[in-house]
């Protein structure tokens, strides 16, 4: 069955520290992969996407993610976290159904310490 | 931001009453989706639409129905609301401009917080 796992429900980092949020997927075909961010009380905003090609993709707000097919992972990284990055982050996968449907992970809540 | 609005933004209703949530887009995207968001579950797809009058079920469709009579509007109806349907509901759109990969690039509305008492 297709699934997305975000192993960390909650992560706390200090402002200025580096960040890595993990995402593992189970998907039969070549996946399309996405990271979304949700600030409190807001909708989801697309951070970055991977369809094919270069496995390191750049997104908005200084985020990047690396697709590793051998590990079925698509981890999100940022070299230096800002207080405004505190939010919930969702990984999603799609690509085989021709319906545009995505499967979302459970989400990781990021807290940033001053 | 994609032109997606949801109404109402907040609603409190009683068990057993019907409720309709509206999603309106100004982007002319073909595909529209309704999700619910609950702690520990991420987003789960309720129903989706791939064109006017064309809809299909998602993974948590029981107790919900949808309608799409115009490209821009996608309605979600709870025929008889239950406390288990207390949640935050999000609408999303995709797929107008770029077939193939663009089909999967979803843009979300601001959400509707529904409380069923």
Interface residues (C-beta under 8 A of the other chain):
Chain A: X4 X9 X32 X34 X36 X42 X43 X44 X45 X46 X49 X51 X90 X94 X95 X98 X99 X100 X101 X102 X104 X105 X106 X107
Chain B: X4 X31 X33 X40 X41 X42 X43 X44 X45 X48 X50 X56 X58 X90 X92 X94 X95 X101 X103 X104 X105 X106 X107 X108 X109 X110 X111
